[in-house]
Amino acid sequence: GTTFRDEVVWARIEEAKRLLADTDEKVEAIGRRLGYASLAHFTALFRRVEGETPSSFRDRHHAGDRD
């Protein structure tokens, strides 16, 4: 099963993915907005959950880059 902490992390990462895809907000600002004190911690957690960095995710999904 999953823990409450796992559910919180999942929800934060889902919101991070939405913000990365739909906004031009800086990755560091997104991490802070979601409660992470450092860019390094946010990036490491995002990579562990999604298998790529927030910047890589944005490069592949950003709405401004779509035709």
PDB file of N, CA, C, O and CB in Angstrom:
ATOM      1  N   GLY A   1       0.802  -1.186   0.000  1.00  0.00           N
ATOM      2  CA  GLY A   1       0.000   0.000   0.000  1.00  0.00           C
ATOM      3  C   GLY A   1       0.854   1.263   0.000  1.00  0.00           C
ATOM      4  O   GLY A   1       2.081   1.225   0.096  1.00  0.00           O
ATOM      5  N   THR A   2       0.180   2.323  -0.107  1.00  0.00           N
ATOM      6  CA  THR A   2       0.865   3.612  -0.086  1.00  0.00           C
ATOM      7  C   THR A   2       0.615   4.317   1.239  1.00  0.00           C
ATOM      8  O   THR A   2      -0.395   4.097   1.908  1.00  0.00           O
ATOM      9  CB  THR A   2       0.403   4.494  -1.260  1.00  0.00           C
ATOM     10  N   THR A   3       1.554   5.160   1.591  1.00  0.00           N
ATOM     11  CA  THR A   3       1.429   5.926   2.820  1.00  0.00           C
ATOM     12  C   THR A   3       0.828   7.292   2.508  1.00  0.00           C
ATOM     13  O   THR A   3       0.728   7.696   1.349  1.00  0.00           O
ATOM     14  CB  THR A   3       2.801   6.076   3.519  1.00  0.00           C
ATOM     15  N   PHE A   4       0.434   7.989   3.561  1.00  0.00           N
ATOM     16  CA  PHE A   4      -0.055   9.350   3.393  1.00  0.00           C
ATOM     17  C   PHE A   4       1.024  10.211   2.747  1.00  0.00           C
ATOM     18  O   PHE A   4       0.733  11.024   1.869  1.00  0.00           O
ATOM     19  CB  PHE A   4      -0.489   9.947   4.749  1.00  0.00           C
ATOM     20  N   ARG A   5       2.265  10.033   3.180  1.00  0.00           N
ATOM     21  CA  ARG A   5       3.381  10.797   2.610  1.00  0.00           C
ATOM     22  C   ARG A   5       3.513  10.536   1.106  1.00  0.00           C
ATOM     23  O   ARG A   5       3.718  11.469   0.329  1.00  0.00           O
ATOM     24  CB  ARG A   5       4.701  10.437   3.328  1.00  0.00           C
ATOM     25  N   ASP A   6       3.395   9.274   0.698  1.00  0.00           N
ATOM     26  CA  ASP A   6       3.445   8.939  -0.729  1.00  0.00           C
ATOM     27  C   ASP A   6       2.357   9.683  -1.501  1.00  0.00           C
ATOM     28  O   ASP A   6       2.603  10.198  -2.592  1.00  0.00           O
ATOM     29  CB  ASP A   6       3.292   7.420  -0.932  1.00  0.00           C
ATOM     30  N   GLU A   7       1.160   9.735  -0.931  1.00  0.00           N
ATOM     31  CA  GLU A   7       0.040  10.421  -1.585  1.00  0.00           C
ATOM     32  C   GLU A   7       0.315  11.921  -1.714  1.00  0.00           C
ATOM     33  O   GLU A   7      -0.005  12.526  -2.737  1.00  0.00           O
ATOM     34  CB  GLU A   7      -1.264  10.189  -0.798  1.00  0.00           C
ATOM     35  N   VAL A   8       0.905  12.518  -0.681  1.00  0.00           N
ATOM     36  CA  VAL A   8       1.245  13.946  -0.725  1.00  0.00           C
ATOM     37  C   VAL A   8       2.290  14.200  -1.799  1.00  0.00           C
ATOM     38  O   VAL A   8       2.156  15.139  -2.584  1.00  0.00           O
ATOM     39  CB  VAL A   8       1.761  14.433   0.650  1.00  0.00           C
ATOM     40  N   VAL A   9       3.319  13.382  -1.842  1.00  0.00           N
ATOM     41  CA  VAL A   9       4.364  13.528  -2.856  1.00  0.00           C
ATOM     42  C   VAL A   9       3.755  13.397  -4.244  1.00  0.00           C
ATOM     43  O   VAL A   9       4.050  14.202  -5.127  1.00  0.00           O
ATOM     44  CB  VAL A   9       5.483  12.476  -2.654  1.00  0.00           C
ATOM     45  N   TRP A  10       2.911  12.394  -4.446  1.00  0.00           N
ATOM     46  CA  TRP A  10       2.294  12.183  -5.756  1.00  0.00           C
ATOM     47  C   TRP A  10       1.477  13.411  -6.165  1.00  0.00           C
ATOM     48  O   TRP A  10       1.553  13.866  -7.306  1.00  0.00           O
ATOM     49  CB  TRP A  10       1.398  10.923  -5.736  1.00  0.00           C
ATOM     50  N   ALA A  11       0.698  13.938  -5.225  1.00  0.00           N
ATOM     51  CA  ALA A  11      -0.127  15.114  -5.538  1.00  0.00           C
ATOM     52  C   ALA A  11       0.746  16.319  -5.886  1.00  0.00           C
ATOM     53  O   ALA A  11       0.436  17.059  -6.819  1.00  0.00           O
ATOM     54  CB  ALA A  11      -1.050  15.458  -4.350  1.00  0.00           C
ATOM     55  N   ARG A  12       1.820  16.518  -5.153  1.00  0.00           N
ATOM     56  CA  ARG A  12       2.724  17.638  -5.447  1.00  0.00           C
ATOM     57  C   ARG A  12       3.386  17.476  -6.810  1.00  0.00           C
ATOM     58  O   ARG A  12       3.510  18.445  -7.558  1.00  0.00           O
ATOM     59  CB  ARG A  12       3.797  17.757  -4.360  1.00  0.00           C
ATOM     60  N   ILE A  13       3.808  16.270  -7.134  1.00  0.00           N
ATOM     61  CA  ILE A  13       4.458  16.042  -8.426  1.00  0.00           C
ATOM     62  C   ILE A  13       3.456  16.228  -9.562  1.00  0.00           C
ATOM     63  O   ILE A  13       3.807  16.774 -10.608  1.00  0.00           O
ATOM     64  CB  ILE A  13       5.079  14.626  -8.483  1.00  0.00           C
ATOM     65  N   GLU A  14       2.237  15.791  -9.376  1.00  0.00           N
ATOM     66  CA  GLU A  14       1.212  16.012 -10.406  1.00  0.00           C
ATOM     67  C   GLU A  14       0.988  17.506 -10.640  1.00  0.00           C
ATOM     68  O   GLU A  14       0.848  17.940 -11.784  1.00  0.00           O
ATOM     69  CB  GLU A  14      -0.115  15.334 -10.002  1.00  0.00           C
ATOM     70  N   GLU A  15       0.954  18.285  -9.571  1.00  0.00           N
ATOM     71  CA  GLU A  15       0.797  19.735  -9.710  1.00  0.00           C
ATOM     72  C   GLU A  15       2.038  20.340 -10.360  1.00  0.00           C
ATOM     73  O   GLU A  15       1.926  21.252 -11.180  1.00  0.00           O
ATOM     74  CB  GLU A  15       0.537  20.391  -8.333  1.00  0.00           C
ATOM     75  N   ALA A  16       3.201  19.847 -10.006  1.00  0.00           N
ATOM     76  CA  ALA A  16       4.436  20.330 -10.631  1.00  0.00           C
ATOM     77  C   ALA A  16       4.402  20.058 -12.132  1.00  0.00           C
ATOM     78  O   ALA A  16       4.781  20.923 -12.921  1.00  0.00           O
ATOM     79  CB  ALA A  16       5.676  19.658  -9.989  1.00  0.00           C
ATOM     80  N   LYS A  17       3.961  18.885 -12.533  1.00  0.00           N
ATOM     81  CA  LYS A  17       3.878  18.551 -13.959  1.00  0.00           C
ATOM     82  C   LYS A  17       2.935  19.510 -14.681  1.00  0.00           C
ATOM     83  O   LYS A  17       3.230  19.965 -15.786  1.00  0.00           O
ATOM     84  CB  LYS A  17       3.403  17.095 -14.148  1.00  0.00           C
ATOM     85  N   ARG A  18       1.805  19.812 -14.055  1.00  0.00           N
ATOM     86  CA  ARG A  18       0.858  20.749 -14.669  1.00  0.00           C
ATOM     87  C   ARG A  18       1.495  22.120 -14.831  1.00  0.00           C
ATOM     88  O   ARG A  18       1.397  22.731 -15.895  1.00  0.00           O
ATOM     89  CB  ARG A  18      -0.426  20.858 -13.825  1.00  0.00           C
ATOM     90  N   LEU A  19       2.142  22.600 -13.789  1.00  0.00           N
ATOM     91  CA  LEU A  19       2.769  23.926 -13.854  1.00  0.00           C
ATOM     92  C   LEU A  19       3.919  23.959 -14.859  1.00  0.00           C
ATOM     93  O   LEU A  19       4.086  24.945 -15.577  1.00  0.00           O
ATOM     94  CB  LEU A  19       3.280  24.338 -12.470  1.00  0.00           C
ATOM     95  N   LEU A  20       4.699  22.903 -14.914  1.00  0.00           N
ATOM     96  CA  LEU A  20       5.806  22.848 -15.870  1.00  0.00           C
ATOM     97  C   LEU A  20       5.294  22.869 -17.308  1.00  0.00           C
ATOM     98  O   LEU A  20       5.889  23.507 -18.177  1.00  0.00           O
ATOM     99  CB  LEU A  20       6.653  21.592 -15.634  1.00  0.00           C
ATOM    100  N   ALA A  21       4.197  22.174 -17.549  1.00  0.00           N
ATOM    101  CA  ALA A  21       3.650  22.094 -18.901  1.00  0.00           C
ATOM    102  C   ALA A  21       2.895  23.357 -19.308  1.00  0.00           C
ATOM    103  O   ALA A  21       2.908  23.735 -20.479  1.00  0.00           O
ATOM    104  CB  ALA A  21       2.733  20.900 -19.011  1.00  0.00           C
ATOM    105  N   ASP A  22       2.239  24.011 -18.348  1.00  0.00           N
ATOM    106  CA  ASP A  22       1.303  25.075 -18.691  1.00  0.00           C
ATOM    107  C   ASP A  22       1.759  26.492 -18.369  1.00  0.00           C
ATOM    108  O   ASP A  22       1.082  27.453 -18.734  1.00  0.00           O
ATOM    109  CB  ASP A  22       0.041  24.828 -18.004  1.00  0.00           C
ATOM    110  N   THR A  23       2.900  26.638 -17.690  1.00  0.00           N
ATOM    111  CA  THR A  23       3.361  27.975 -17.323  1.00  0.00           C
ATOM    112  C   THR A  23       4.829  28.158 -17.699  1.00  0.00           C
ATOM    113  O   THR A  23       5.524  27.203 -18.046  1.00  0.00           O
ATOM    114  CB  THR A  23       3.161  28.221 -15.818  1.00  0.00           C
ATOM    115  N   ASP A  24       5.276  29.391 -17.620  1.00  0.00           N
ATOM    116  CA  ASP A  24       6.688  29.713 -17.812  1.00  0.00           C
ATOM    117  C   ASP A  24       7.384  29.967 -16.478  1.00  0.00           C
ATOM    118  O   ASP A  24       8.514  30.453 -16.441  1.00  0.00           O
ATOM    119  CB  ASP A  24       6.836  30.934 -18.721  1.00  0.00           C
ATOM    120  N   GLU A  25       6.708  29.639 -15.395  1.00  0.00           N
ATOM    121  CA  GLU A  25       7.277  29.847 -14.063  1.00  0.00           C
ATOM    122  C   GLU A  25       8.576  29.039 -13.934  1.00  0.00           C
ATOM    123  O   GLU A  25       8.665  27.911 -14.419  1.00  0.00           O
ATOM    124  CB  GLU A  25       6.255  29.436 -12.952  1.00  0.00           C
ATOM    125  N   LYS A  26       9.563  29.622 -13.287  1.00  0.00           N
ATOM    126  CA  LYS A  26      10.853  28.956 -13.119  1.00  0.00           C
ATOM    127  C   LYS A  26      10.688  27.676 -12.301  1.00  0.00           C
ATOM    128  O   LYS A  26       9.841  27.591 -11.413  1.00  0.00           O
ATOM    129  CB  LYS A  26      11.868  29.900 -12.438  1.00  0.00           C
ATOM    130  N   VAL A  27      11.513  26.688 -12.622  1.00  0.00           N
ATOM    131  CA  VAL A  27      11.458  25.407 -11.929  1.00  0.00           C
ATOM    132  C   VAL A  27      11.646  25.608 -10.425  1.00  0.00           C
ATOM    133  O   VAL A  27      10.921  25.013  -9.627  1.00  0.00           O
ATOM    134  CB  VAL A  27      12.529  24.446 -12.482  1.00  0.00           C
ATOM    135  N   GLU A  28      12.598  26.426 -10.039  1.00  0.00           N
ATOM    136  CA  GLU A  28      12.843  26.678  -8.621  1.00  0.00           C
ATOM    137  C   GLU A  28      11.604  27.271  -7.942  1.00  0.00           C
ATOM    138  O   GLU A  28      11.271  26.891  -6.820  1.00  0.00           O
ATOM    139  CB  GLU A  28      14.042  27.622  -8.449  1.00  0.00           C
ATOM    140  N   ALA A  29      10.928  28.191  -8.615  1.00  0.00           N
ATOM    141  CA  ALA A  29       9.723  28.811  -8.055  1.00  0.00           C
ATOM    142  C   ALA A  29       8.600  27.785  -7.908  1.00  0.00           C
ATOM    143  O   ALA A  29       7.849  27.826  -6.934  1.00  0.00           O
ATOM    144  CB  ALA A  29       9.256  29.981  -8.943  1.00  0.00           C
ATOM    145  N   ILE A  30       8.484  26.881  -8.852  1.00  0.00           N
ATOM    146  CA  ILE A  30       7.475  25.826  -8.763  1.00  0.00           C
ATOM    147  C   ILE A  30       7.764  24.945  -7.559  1.00  0.00           C
ATOM    148  O   ILE A  30       6.852  24.616  -6.800  1.00  0.00           O
ATOM    149  CB  ILE A  30       7.439  24.979 -10.060  1.00  0.00           C
ATOM    150  N   GLY A  31       9.006  24.563  -7.377  1.00  0.00           N
ATOM    151  CA  GLY A  31       9.380  23.758  -6.226  1.00  0.00           C
ATOM    152  C   GLY A  31       9.049  24.449  -4.918  1.00  0.00           C
ATOM    153  O   GLY A  31       8.495  23.832  -4.008  1.00  0.00           O
ATOM    154  N   ARG A  32       9.388  25.738  -4.817  1.00  0.00           N
ATOM    155  CA  ARG A  32       9.076  26.496  -3.599  1.00  0.00           C
ATOM    156  C   ARG A  32       7.569  26.572  -3.379  1.00  0.00           C
ATOM    157  O   ARG A  32       7.089  26.398  -2.258  1.00  0.00           O
ATOM    158  CB  ARG A  32       9.671  27.916  -3.678  1.00  0.00           C
ATOM    159  N   ARG A  33       6.827  26.832  -4.450  1.00  0.00           N
ATOM    160  CA  ARG A  33       5.370  26.936  -4.349  1.00  0.00           C
ATOM    161  C   ARG A  33       4.764  25.649  -3.790  1.00  0.00           C
ATOM    162  O   ARG A  33       3.766  25.683  -3.070  1.00  0.00           O
ATOM    163  CB  ARG A  33       4.760  27.253  -5.724  1.00  0.00           C
ATOM    164  N   LEU A  34       5.373  24.526  -4.126  1.00  0.00           N
ATOM    165  CA  LEU A  34       4.848  23.230  -3.697  1.00  0.00           C
ATOM    166  C   LEU A  34       5.429  22.758  -2.368  1.00  0.00           C
ATOM    167  O   LEU A  34       5.151  21.644  -1.924  1.00  0.00           O
ATOM    168  CB  LEU A  34       5.122  22.198  -4.755  1.00  0.00           C
ATOM    169  N   GLY A  35       6.242  23.616  -1.730  1.00  0.00           N
ATOM    170  CA  GLY A  35       6.695  23.307  -0.386  1.00  0.00           C
ATOM    171  C   GLY A  35       8.092  22.755  -0.251  1.00  0.00           C
ATOM    172  O   GLY A  35       8.480  22.337   0.840  1.00  0.00           O
ATOM    173  N   TYR A  36       8.867  22.739  -1.328  1.00  0.00           N
ATOM    174  CA  TYR A  36      10.230  22.234  -1.258  1.00  0.00           C
ATOM    175  C   TYR A  36      11.191  23.392  -1.008  1.00  0.00           C
ATOM    176  O   TYR A  36      11.159  24.402  -1.711  1.00  0.00           O
ATOM    177  CB  TYR A  36      10.606  21.481  -2.555  1.00  0.00           C
ATOM    178  N   ALA A  37      12.043  23.234  -0.003  1.00  0.00           N
ATOM    179  CA  ALA A  37      12.933  24.316   0.426  1.00  0.00           C
ATOM    180  C   ALA A  37      14.083  24.545  -0.547  1.00  0.00           C
ATOM    181  O   ALA A  37      14.629  25.647  -0.611  1.00  0.00           O
ATOM    182  CB  ALA A  37      13.487  24.014   1.802  1.00  0.00           C
ATOM    183  N   SER A  38      14.457  23.514  -1.304  1.00  0.00           N
ATOM    184  CA  SER A  38      15.587  23.682  -2.210  1.00  0.00           C
ATOM    185  C   SER A  38      15.282  23.093  -3.583  1.00  0.00           C
ATOM    186  O   SER A  38      14.512  22.142  -3.720  1.00  0.00           O
ATOM    187  CB  SER A  38      16.839  23.030  -1.624  1.00  0.00           C
ATOM    188  N   LEU A  39      15.902  23.680  -4.580  1.00  0.00           N
ATOM    189  CA  LEU A  39      15.771  23.177  -5.952  1.00  0.00           C
ATOM    190  C   LEU A  39      16.330  21.761  -6.044  1.00  0.00           C
ATOM    191  O   LEU A  39      15.765  20.912  -6.734  1.00  0.00           O
ATOM    192  CB  LEU A  39      16.498  24.110  -6.953  1.00  0.00           C
ATOM    193  N   ALA A  40      17.435  21.506  -5.353  1.00  0.00           N
ATOM    194  CA  ALA A  40      18.062  20.188  -5.411  1.00  0.00           C
ATOM    195  C   ALA A  40      17.112  19.099  -4.892  1.00  0.00           C
ATOM    196  O   ALA A  40      16.997  18.033  -5.496  1.00  0.00           O
ATOM    197  CB  ALA A  40      19.367  20.185  -4.596  1.00  0.00           C
ATOM    198  N   HIS A  41      16.444  19.370  -3.789  1.00  0.00           N
ATOM    199  CA  HIS A  41      15.520  18.377  -3.220  1.00  0.00           C
ATOM    200  C   HIS A  41      14.330  18.159  -4.161  1.00  0.00           C
ATOM    201  O   HIS A  41      13.946  17.020  -4.425  1.00  0.00           O
ATOM    202  CB  HIS A  41      15.021  18.831  -1.817  1.00  0.00           C
ATOM    203  N   PHE A  42      13.759  19.238  -4.658  1.00  0.00           N
ATOM    204  CA  PHE A  42      12.635  19.125  -5.591  1.00  0.00           C
ATOM    205  C   PHE A  42      13.040  18.335  -6.837  1.00  0.00           C
ATOM    206  O   PHE A  42      12.314  17.440  -7.270  1.00  0.00           O
ATOM    207  CB  PHE A  42      12.126  20.525  -5.990  1.00  0.00           C
ATOM    208  N   THR A  43      14.190  18.665  -7.407  1.00  0.00           N
ATOM    209  CA  THR A  43      14.656  17.994  -8.621  1.00  0.00           C
ATOM    210  C   THR A  43      14.900  16.509  -8.371  1.00  0.00           C
ATOM    211  O   THR A  43      14.508  15.670  -9.183  1.00  0.00           O
ATOM    212  CB  THR A  43      15.937  18.656  -9.137  1.00  0.00           C
ATOM    213  N   ALA A  44      15.544  16.182  -7.255  1.00  0.00           N
ATOM    214  CA  ALA A  44      15.824  14.773  -6.935  1.00  0.00           C
ATOM    215  C   ALA A  44      14.533  13.983  -6.749  1.00  0.00           C
ATOM    216  O   ALA A  44      14.414  12.861  -7.242  1.00  0.00           O
ATOM    217  CB  ALA A  44      16.688  14.670  -5.665  1.00  0.00           C
ATOM    218  N   LEU A  45      13.576  14.559  -6.047  1.00  0.00           N
ATOM    219  CA  LEU A  45      12.304  13.877  -5.826  1.00  0.00           C
ATOM    220  C   LEU A  45      11.537  13.717  -7.144  1.00  0.00           C
ATOM    221  O   LEU A  45      10.999  12.645  -7.424  1.00  0.00           O
ATOM    222  CB  LEU A  45      11.452  14.653  -4.803  1.00  0.00           C
ATOM    223  N   PHE A  46      11.490  14.769  -7.941  1.00  0.00           N
ATOM    224  CA  PHE A  46      10.806  14.702  -9.225  1.00  0.00           C
ATOM    225  C   PHE A  46      11.444  13.607 -10.088  1.00  0.00           C
ATOM    226  O   PHE A  46      10.737  12.821 -10.718  1.00  0.00           O
ATOM    227  CB  PHE A  46      10.859  16.076  -9.949  1.00  0.00           C
ATOM    228  N   ARG A  47      12.762  13.558 -10.116  1.00  0.00           N
ATOM    229  CA  ARG A  47      13.457  12.552 -10.925  1.00  0.00           C
ATOM    230  C   ARG A  47      13.146  11.145 -10.423  1.00  0.00           C
ATOM    231  O   ARG A  47      12.938  10.232 -11.222  1.00  0.00           O
ATOM    232  CB  ARG A  47      14.978  12.800 -10.903  1.00  0.00           C
ATOM    233  N   ARG A  48      13.114  10.967  -9.105  1.00  0.00           N
ATOM    234  CA  ARG A  48      12.821   9.651  -8.545  1.00  0.00           C
ATOM    235  C   ARG A  48      11.409   9.195  -8.935  1.00  0.00           C
ATOM    236  O   ARG A  48      11.197   8.022  -9.243  1.00  0.00           O
ATOM    237  CB  ARG A  48      12.970   9.678  -7.010  1.00  0.00           C
ATOM    238  N   VAL A  49      10.454  10.117  -8.921  1.00  0.00           N
ATOM    239  CA  VAL A  49       9.066   9.761  -9.222  1.00  0.00           C
ATOM    240  C   VAL A  49       8.828   9.632 -10.733  1.00  0.00           C
ATOM    241  O   VAL A  49       8.180   8.686 -11.180  1.00  0.00           O
ATOM    242  CB  VAL A  49       8.115  10.810  -8.631  1.00  0.00           C
ATOM    243  N   GLU A  50       9.352  10.582 -11.516  1.00  0.00           N
ATOM    244  CA  GLU A  50       9.031  10.649 -12.941  1.00  0.00           C
ATOM    245  C   GLU A  50      10.105  10.079 -13.869  1.00  0.00           C
ATOM    246  O   GLU A  50       9.845   9.854 -15.051  1.00  0.00           O
ATOM    247  CB  GLU A  50       8.776  12.062 -13.312  1.00  0.00           C
ATOM    248  N   GLY A  51      11.302   9.846 -13.345  1.00  0.00           N
ATOM    249  CA  GLY A  51      12.367   9.283 -14.178  1.00  0.00           C
ATOM    250  C   GLY A  51      13.093  10.305 -15.029  1.00  0.00           C
ATOM    251  O   GLY A  51      13.885   9.938 -15.897  1.00  0.00           O
ATOM    252  N   GLU A  52      12.835  11.577 -14.795  1.00  0.00           N
ATOM    253  CA  GLU A  52      13.513  12.656 -15.500  1.00  0.00           C
ATOM    254  C   GLU A  52      13.444  13.920 -14.659  1.00  0.00           C
ATOM    255  O   GLU A  52      12.648  14.010 -13.724  1.00  0.00           O
ATOM    256  CB  GLU A  52      12.887  12.889 -16.899  1.00  0.00           C
ATOM    257  N   THR A  53      14.275  14.887 -14.990  1.00  0.00           N
ATOM    258  CA  THR A  53      14.283  16.135 -14.233  1.00  0.00           C
ATOM    259  C   THR A  53      13.079  16.988 -14.613  1.00  0.00           C
ATOM    260  O   THR A  53      12.464  16.775 -15.658  1.00  0.00           O
ATOM    261  CB  THR A  53      15.591  16.912 -14.478  1.00  0.00           C
ATOM    262  N   PRO A  54      12.747  17.950 -13.766  1.00  0.00           N
ATOM    263  CA  PRO A  54      11.664  18.866 -14.124  1.00  0.00           C
ATOM    264  C   PRO A  54      11.944  19.601 -15.442  1.00  0.00           C
ATOM    265  O   PRO A  54      11.030  19.807 -16.240  1.00  0.00           O
ATOM    266  CB  PRO A  54      11.447  19.879 -13.001  1.00  0.00           C
ATOM    267  N   SER A  55      13.180  19.991 -15.669  1.00  0.00           N
ATOM    268  CA  SER A  55      13.522  20.696 -16.917  1.00  0.00           C
ATOM    269  C   SER A  55      13.318  19.808 -18.133  1.00  0.00           C
ATOM    270  O   SER A  55      12.809  20.261 -19.159  1.00  0.00           O
ATOM    271  CB  SER A  55      14.972  21.186 -16.876  1.00  0.00           C
ATOM    272  N   SER A  56      13.712  18.548 -18.023  1.00  0.00           N
ATOM    273  CA  SER A  56      13.497  17.615 -19.137  1.00  0.00           C
ATOM    274  C   SER A  56      12.015  17.408 -19.397  1.00  0.00           C
ATOM    275  O   SER A  56      11.576  17.366 -20.546  1.00  0.00           O
ATOM    276  CB  SER A  56      14.169  16.267 -18.850  1.00  0.00           C
ATOM    277  N   PHE A  57      11.244  17.278 -18.313  1.00  0.00           N
ATOM    278  CA  PHE A  57       9.799  17.138 -18.463  1.00  0.00           C
ATOM    279  C   PHE A  57       9.232  18.347 -19.192  1.00  0.00           C
ATOM    280  O   PHE A  57       8.436  18.201 -20.120  1.00  0.00           O
ATOM    281  CB  PHE A  57       9.121  16.971 -17.090  1.00  0.00           C
ATOM    282  N   ARG A  58       9.643  19.543 -18.770  1.00  0.00           N
ATOM    283  CA  ARG A  58       9.143  20.766 -19.398  1.00  0.00           C
ATOM    284  C   ARG A  58       9.509  20.797 -20.882  1.00  0.00           C
ATOM    285  O   ARG A  58       8.680  21.159 -21.717  1.00  0.00           O
ATOM    286  CB  ARG A  58       9.707  22.010 -18.683  1.00  0.00           C
ATOM    287  N   ASP A  59      10.726  20.425 -21.208  1.00  0.00           N
ATOM    288  CA  ASP A  59      11.160  20.434 -22.604  1.00  0.00           C
ATOM    289  C   ASP A  59      10.249  19.571 -23.478  1.00  0.00           C
ATOM    290  O   ASP A  59      10.003  19.902 -24.637  1.00  0.00           O
ATOM    291  CB  ASP A  59      12.607  19.944 -22.711  1.00  0.00           C
ATOM    292  N   ARG A  60       9.757  18.482 -22.930  1.00  0.00           N
ATOM    293  CA  ARG A  60       8.908  17.579 -23.708  1.00  0.00           C
ATOM    294  C   ARG A  60       7.424  17.937 -23.681  1.00  0.00           C
ATOM    295  O   ARG A  60       6.680  17.526 -24.571  1.00  0.00           O
ATOM    296  CB  ARG A  60       9.081  16.186 -23.208  1.00  0.00           C
ATOM    297  N   HIS A  61       6.975  18.701 -22.668  1.00  0.00           N
ATOM    298  CA  HIS A  61       5.538  18.916 -22.487  1.00  0.00           C
ATOM    299  C   HIS A  61       5.062  20.346 -22.474  1.00  0.00           C
ATOM    300  O   HIS A  61       3.859  20.581 -22.366  1.00  0.00           O
ATOM    301  CB  HIS A  61       5.128  18.304 -21.255  1.00  0.00           C
ATOM    302  N   HIS A  62       5.947  21.306 -22.577  1.00  0.00           N
ATOM    303  CA  HIS A  62       5.542  22.699 -22.399  1.00  0.00           C
ATOM    304  C   HIS A  62       4.579  23.152 -23.482  1.00  0.00           C
ATOM    305  O   HIS A  62       4.840  22.972 -24.671  1.00  0.00           O
ATOM    306  CB  HIS A  62       6.758  23.600 -22.388  1.00  0.00           C
ATOM    307  N   ALA A  63       3.463  23.740 -23.066  1.00  0.00           N
ATOM    308  CA  ALA A  63       2.409  24.180 -23.991  1.00  0.00           C
ATOM    309  C   ALA A  63       2.919  25.220 -24.978  1.00  0.00           C
ATOM    310  O   ALA A  63       2.468  25.250 -26.123  1.00  0.00           O
ATOM    311  CB  ALA A  63       1.227  24.749 -23.213  1.00  0.00           C
ATOM    312  N   GLY A  64       3.826  26.051 -24.570  1.00  0.00           N
ATOM    313  CA  GLY A  64       4.375  27.085 -25.456  1.00  0.00           C
ATOM    314  C   GLY A  64       5.195  26.524 -26.589  1.00  0.00           C
ATOM    315  O   GLY A  64       5.459  27.215 -27.573  1.00  0.00           O
ATOM    316  N   ASP A  65       5.604  25.263 -26.458  1.00  0.00           N
ATOM    317  CA  ASP A  65       6.422  24.637 -27.482  1.00  0.00           C
ATOM    318  C   ASP A  65       5.615  23.792 -28.448  1.00  0.00           C
ATOM    319  O   ASP A  65       6.170  23.225 -29.390  1.00  0.00           O
ATOM    320  CB  ASP A  65       7.476  23.795 -26.844  1.00  0.00           C
ATOM    321  N   ARG A  66       4.292  23.699 -28.225  1.00  0.00           N
ATOM    322  CA  ARG A  66       3.456  22.862 -29.094  1.00  0.00           C
ATOM    323  C   ARG A  66       2.986  23.646 -30.300  1.00  0.00           C
ATOM    324  O   ARG A  66       2.828  24.866 -30.249  1.00  0.00           O
ATOM    325  CB  ARG A  66       2.250  22.311 -28.323  1.00  0.00           C
ATOM    326  N   ASP A  67       2.768  22.933 -31.372  1.00  0.00           N
ATOM    327  CA  ASP A  67       2.233  23.561 -32.596  1.00  0.00           C
ATOM    328  C   ASP A  67       0.731  23.528 -32.606  1.00  0.00           C
ATOM    329  O   ASP A  67       0.109  24.008 -33.553  1.00  0.00           O
ATOM    330  CB  ASP A  67       2.768  22.869 -33.846  1.00  0.00           C
TER     331      ASP A  67
END
